[in-house]
Amino acid sequence: MALYIAGVVMLLLNKPEKARPLFIQPSLAGSDSLRKRTSILLGWIEILAYDDDPSSKEALKYFENADNSSPEVVFGRAKYFEKRGNFIKALELLSQGAVLFPNYPPVFIEKMKIHVALKDWDEALLAAARASFLDENCIEALRFTVIRMLTQGAESEEIEEKLKTLFFTMSKGEPRNSDLFCETAQFISGLSGLHKPILEYTYSMARNACDFDPTDPDTNAEFGYQCLYLRKFKKAQAIFENHACERSISGFLLCLVYQEEIEKAVEHIKIYQQLQTEMKPDVLYLHAFLEDKVQGSSDTIVDYLAKSLKLYLESLKDIPWSISFYRLLQPKFVHDVFKLFIMHIPHKLPKTQSSYREAIKLCHTAVQNLHSSCPGYLGFSTTVMLANLKLLEGDFTAAKALLYEYVDKEGKDPEGRILLAQLHLQEGDLYAASHCLEVALSLNFEVRENFDYLQIKAEIQKQKGLLTDAAETLNFAKSIAFPQSTGNDNLRFVKRIPVSKKINLFVELIKIYCDLNKQALANEAMREATALFRETMEFDRLRFAIAYFAVSRNDIEGALKILEEIKPGKFYYFEALQQRAEIYLNQKKNRIKFVNCYREAVKESATIETLNLLGDAYMRIMEPEKAVEAYEQALKQNPKDVELASKIGTALVKTHNYEKAVTFYKAAIKTGGPEELRYDLCALLCVIKRYKEAEEMISSALENGRGADDLNWLTMESKYLCLLSEVYSKIEMEAEATSALQKAWSVQTRILRKVHMEQSNGEEHRKKAKEICCQLAIHASRKKDYGSAVQFYREALTFDESDTEILLALAKLHIESHDIDAARQYCATVLSKDSENIPAAVLLADMMFEAGDLQSAKFQFQKLLDIKPDFFEAIARYIEVVRRLGKLDNAEMCLKKAEAATSNVSVDHGYYYCKGLYEWYTGNTSDALKCFNKARTVPLWGQISLCHMIEICINPDNEHFSGENVDVDVTDVMGLKEKSANSEEGNIRTAEKLLLELKSKYGASLNTRIFHNLIRLAKHSKSDAEAALNDFLEILADER
């Protein structure tokens, strides 16, 4: 028993390694009760001191030697699984404990902690409430309740009331527990958002801790930080100077920074750097901050921030949500790093800047961690931070969803609107971007002096062509960035602006002056910028504007020389190579030197990014074979790169190396390639007419994905079904094609519902839904189910009511179903949106012609031809109209205007067709034949020209019929070359030859059958006439 008591004493003195041997003998030779008690304690010793090996089950064996009559056994077994990350099993054991010991508060306290580790705050609060019910002075329950309120969202008054209760309870129950007061002060102040009433409580807690343990440096350091948070800088500095520890060093440096003692801070941080081999995250951040203060390089600053974030994330690795986690989380630190980071990262990152992309990933991980664990943080919005990073990563959809979520919750904050404007601008949606800026300005009029607001506004004006306005906006932004030089001392919304943004302002201003042909102002801006930034690391950015200025003056060699000054190893070297390449291609038309720039980039650094750019360059100059080689080299570095694999497939198709492309896609899919590559392969199989293989592969993909309900798969499923419909259409399985499209529509409606629920950007999905509706309408119209076709087109209009093609398709359907009034209304709608819409004008004029309203049709065609005098399809119809009106002279004038307007009449076959029509109707059949003969050699005019030539041959004097008697589709395509004969027999033989060619080129049809009978009649023989009559009667019977 003495050994047991000695072991307990050692354990209470936190010396488990000395307690363990004292318990061994009682656990073997003592009474049954003593053996059980020592087994429990030995189990806890294994967990607390000897449980480094996750595979060790020694502790569990000790607990199994005791029964469940003691809560310590339940706790011990639960702790064993908790330390191995098996929180579900730990919770299961604690739930059993809650049944066995329903009135024992620690059971519920442990349950609460496990629920928090499982990120289930609702259940954690229930457990905390139960613990508080059993023990109204339960400090742990109160501490976790406060954490929940600070991180998940609560009114500040409620938080302050709960803090008051916590402080009173701690003072009453643990008045001399300095560690408890110090730890509580640290994690609560870290989560407070520097809210002063909360900080006053944490200040009191830290002061109490110091009173009970005045010599402990860590406790004093925490008290120093509490003073710092309350802006008691002198007091904090004195504490940090008198109590040396790691936290005191960063606290001391912060005091110097807050008191604007920058030079002293720089000096101290250099000394610290020399003494320490490994710097802490907060010190690395301060290093970056001081670099920013002295206008250091963005590259250096981002590097320090990336290192700081890397160490910070490592400190949180594998730590579940708990008090320890929230103590290390440091939201303010992450926010400070993010603010500095976002100031020094360009909004448009060059593809070659992989180091910046890695830094963005680190920052994204840290902010995402903060966003998930502290969505209701008081100090700032993690949603806006995350949206900013998504924007930098190019994930516009996710960024937009986050920003809309933010502006819905925080409608009065202009920051989200400004960022949303930037996003819309990068997407090319100028209207939405302008609207966001207007809303931001209406929320806070001082936004007009916000530098980011002004830069976005200037870019919008520039893209709208309002260059003078853009220059004025940028000059106002310059007065904000440099208030001393402009005498603008009355600014209210001024934030410190990084060098990179200031240089970007000058770059844009110089370019606009060049575009306005204001060379003197551009030159003045260059001189000013050079004087300001010559000694900075960012000066190379300015060289791009100087090169642009040289190009605007047609000094191409000068521009190239300026860009060549950016040497290898410099941050903007690869961007300079790209600029040089563009000059070689666009100004000097030198494709070899264009590609050589990218070859030089690869030679300097053969990364995925540079090889990718080289491949893209080869594709631009139509050398897909070499592009494939570059892409393949890049793919070797990252075999899972979907974009690269897709580019290789596209390049192989461009080379018409279809079999190799198919082989490549199959190999990529076999090695675990994504679904997008499988879809690309199916599309390729369809292009090369391997329809059966395409159908089998699509069906297999759909079967494999059956049951999946995530947005990515549903999007792919919709695309697969549309492609399957296309395959079925190609092999003339119309029923199956329609069925596949209907399934695609069903899937697409599910996608739209899901997008709406998730509040994500659904523009692409709406566009796809419109396409599917249009395809369904086309299939319905083929079956002459005009009602369904109209219904589908109207559904398509709900996704884009301004789509003129759909409106015209509806007009044509109503013509087919003889609803002329509705057709006219749709044409009028199109013309109200676009008064110069030629297809709508032609359709409207045709309807007037068919209705016998020749004067209106003539007016409509004249109006159309005034806009486009060489629109020969309209001229052909106009000739028919004026012929009916007996005003063919008007047609001659129209042809003269068309001849004057056309750039090359000798090859414009539309002119010859219209000329032939005019000559025919004026009785000049010989000239008409010559003109039709020239027109028939091109696809657009070939079939109808052949038909008219046959008519002329069998009835040269135009005695009984004319072109209007034969229904020919002018859009059919084919061509033919023959000559007419002059004699009647020769005419008939020529007509027969032309008819044979018409059949061979365009296939047999009702028109060819009618022409065959007309040729029989032209022969003037009884047998031919009887045969023609019998065939006409058959045609009449069939039509009935």
PEHU-V291625 format. One record per backbone hydrogen bond with DSSP energy under -0.5 kcal/mol. NH is the residue of the N-H (numbers start at 0). CO is the residue of the C=O. If there is no record, write none. Layout:
nh: {NH	NH}
co: {CO	CO}
This chain:
nh: {4	5	6	7	8	9	10	11	12	13	14	17	18	19	20	21	22	22	23	24	25	26	27	27	28	29	34	35	36	37	38	39	40	41	42	43	44	45	46	47	48	49	49	53	55	60	61	62	63	64	64	65	65	69	72	73	74	75	76	77	78	79	80	81	82	83	84	85	86	89	90	91	92	93	94	95	96	97	98	99	100	101	103	104	106	107	107	108	109	110	111	112	113	114	115	116	117	118	119	120	123	124	125	126	127	128	129	130	131	132	133	134	137	138	141	142	143	144	145	146	147	148	149	150	151	152	158	159	160	161	162	163	164	165	166	167	168	169	170	171	172	173	176	177	180	181	182	183	184	185	186	187	188	189	190	191	193	194	195	197	198	199	200	200	201	202	203	204	205	206	207	208	209	210	211	212	215	219	220	221	222	223	224	225	226	227	228	229	230	231	232	235	236	237	238	239	240	241	242	248	249	250	251	252	253	254	255	256	257	258	259	260	261	264	265	266	267	268	269	270	271	272	273	274	275	283	284	285	286	287	288	289	290	291	292	293	294	295	300	301	302	303	304	305	306	307	308	309	310	311	312	313	314	315	316	316	318	319	325	326	327	328	329	331	333	334	335	336	337	338	339	340	341	342	343	343	344	345	348	352	353	356	357	358	359	360	361	362	363	364	365	366	367	368	369	370	371	372	373	375	376	377	381	384	385	386	387	388	389	390	391	392	393	393	394	395	398	399	400	401	402	403	404	405	406	407	408	409	410	412	413	416	417	418	419	420	421	422	423	424	425	426	427	427	428	429	432	433	434	435	436	437	438	439	440	441	442	443	446	447	448	449	453	454	455	456	457	458	459	460	461	462	463	464	465	466	469	470	471	472	473	474	475	476	477	478	479	480	481	482	485	486	487	488	501	502	503	504	505	506	507	508	509	510	511	512	513	514	515	516	517	518	521	522	523	524	525	526	527	528	529	530	531	532	533	535	538	540	541	541	542	543	543	544	545	546	547	548	549	550	551	552	553	554	555	558	559	560	561	562	563	564	564	565	566	569	572	575	576	577	578	579	580	581	582	583	584	585	586	587	589	590	593	594	595	596	597	598	599	600	601	602	603	604	606	610	611	612	613	614	615	616	617	618	619	620	621	622	626	627	628	629	630	631	632	633	634	635	636	636	637	640	641	644	645	646	647	648	649	650	651	652	653	654	655	656	657	660	661	662	663	664	665	666	667	668	669	670	671	672	676	677	678	679	680	681	682	683	684	685	686	687	688	689	690	693	694	695	696	697	698	699	700	701	702	703	704	705	707	713	714	715	716	717	718	719	720	721	722	723	724	725	726	727	728	729	730	731	732	733	736	737	738	739	740	741	742	743	744	745	746	747	748	749	750	751	752	753	754	755	756	757	758	758	759	765	766	767	768	769	770	771	772	773	774	775	776	777	778	779	780	781	782	783	784	785	788	789	790	791	792	793	794	795	796	797	797	798	799	802	803	806	807	808	809	810	811	812	813	814	815	816	817	818	819	822	823	824	825	826	827	828	829	830	831	832	833	836	837	840	841	842	843	844	845	846	847	848	849	850	851	852	853	856	857	858	859	860	861	862	863	864	865	866	867	870	871	874	875	876	877	878	879	880	881	882	883	884	885	885	886	889	890	891	892	893	894	895	896	897	898	899	900	901	906	907	907	908	910	911	912	913	914	915	916	917	918	919	920	921	922	923	924	927	928	929	930	931	932	933	934	935	936	937	941	942	942	944	945	946	947	948	949	950	951	952	953	954	957	964	965	966	967	969	971	973	975	986	987	988	989	990	991	992	993	994	995	996	997	998	999	1000	1001	1002	1008	1009	1010	1011	1012	1013	1014	1015	1016	1017	1018	1018	1019	1020	1024	1025	1026	1027	1028	1029	1030	1031	1032	1033	1034	1035	1036	1037	1038	1039}
co: {0	1	2	3	4	5	6	7	8	10	9	14	14	15	16	17	18	19	19	20	21	22	23	24	24	25	30	31	32	33	34	35	36	37	38	39	40	41	42	43	44	44	45	51	52	56	57	58	59	60	61	61	62	66	69	69	70	71	72	73	74	75	76	77	78	79	81	80	84	85	86	87	88	89	90	91	92	93	94	95	96	98	100	102	103	103	104	104	105	106	107	108	109	110	111	112	113	115	114	118	119	120	121	122	123	124	125	126	127	128	129	130	134	136	137	138	139	140	141	142	143	144	145	146	147	148	154	155	156	157	158	159	160	161	162	163	164	165	166	167	168	169	173	175	176	177	178	179	180	181	182	183	184	185	186	188	188	191	193	194	194	195	196	197	197	198	199	200	201	202	203	204	205	206	207	208	212	215	216	217	218	219	220	221	222	223	224	225	227	226	230	231	232	233	234	235	236	237	238	244	245	246	247	248	249	250	251	252	253	254	256	255	259	260	261	262	263	264	265	266	267	268	269	270	271	279	280	281	282	283	284	285	286	287	288	289	291	290	296	297	298	299	300	301	302	303	304	305	306	307	308	309	310	311	312	313	315	317	321	322	323	324	325	189	329	330	331	332	333	334	335	336	337	338	339	340	340	343	346	349	351	352	353	354	355	356	357	358	359	360	361	362	363	364	365	366	367	368	369	150	373	190	379	380	381	382	383	384	385	386	387	388	389	390	389	393	394	395	396	397	398	399	400	401	402	403	404	405	408	409	411	412	413	414	415	416	417	418	419	420	421	422	423	424	423	427	428	429	430	431	432	433	434	435	436	437	438	439	443	444	445	446	449	450	451	452	453	454	455	456	457	458	459	461	460	464	465	466	467	468	469	470	471	472	473	474	475	476	477	479	481	482	482	486	497	498	499	500	501	502	503	504	505	506	507	508	509	510	511	513	512	516	517	518	519	520	521	522	523	524	525	526	527	528	529	532	535	537	537	538	538	539	540	540	541	542	543	544	545	546	547	548	550	549	553	554	555	556	557	558	559	560	561	562	564	566	569	571	572	573	574	575	576	577	578	579	580	581	582	582	583	588	589	590	591	592	593	594	595	596	597	598	599	600	604	606	607	608	609	610	611	612	613	614	615	616	618	617	622	623	624	625	626	627	628	629	630	631	632	633	633	637	639	640	641	642	643	644	645	646	647	648	649	650	652	651	655	656	657	658	659	660	661	662	663	664	665	666	668	667	673	673	674	675	676	677	678	679	680	681	682	683	685	684	688	689	690	691	692	693	694	695	696	697	698	699	700	702	704	709	710	711	712	713	714	715	716	717	718	719	720	721	722	723	724	725	726	728	727	731	732	733	734	735	736	737	738	739	740	741	742	743	744	745	746	747	748	749	750	751	752	753	754	755	754	761	762	763	764	765	766	767	768	769	770	771	772	773	774	775	776	777	778	780	779	783	784	785	786	787	788	789	790	791	792	793	794	795	795	799	801	802	803	804	805	806	807	808	809	810	811	812	814	813	817	818	819	820	821	822	823	824	825	826	827	828	829	833	835	836	837	838	839	840	841	842	843	844	845	846	848	847	851	852	853	854	855	856	857	858	859	860	861	862	863	867	869	870	871	872	873	874	875	876	877	878	879	880	881	882	881	886	886	887	888	889	890	891	892	893	894	895	896	897	903	903	904	906	907	907	908	909	910	911	912	913	914	915	916	917	919	918	922	923	924	925	926	927	928	929	930	931	933	934	937	938	971	940	941	942	943	944	945	946	947	948	949	950	954	961	962	964	965	967	968	938	935	982	983	984	985	986	987	988	989	990	991	992	993	994	995	996	997	998	1004	1005	1006	1007	1008	1009	1010	1011	1012	1013	1014	1015	1016	1015	1020	1021	1022	1023	1024	1025	1026	1027	1028	1029	1030	1031	1032	1033	1034	1035}
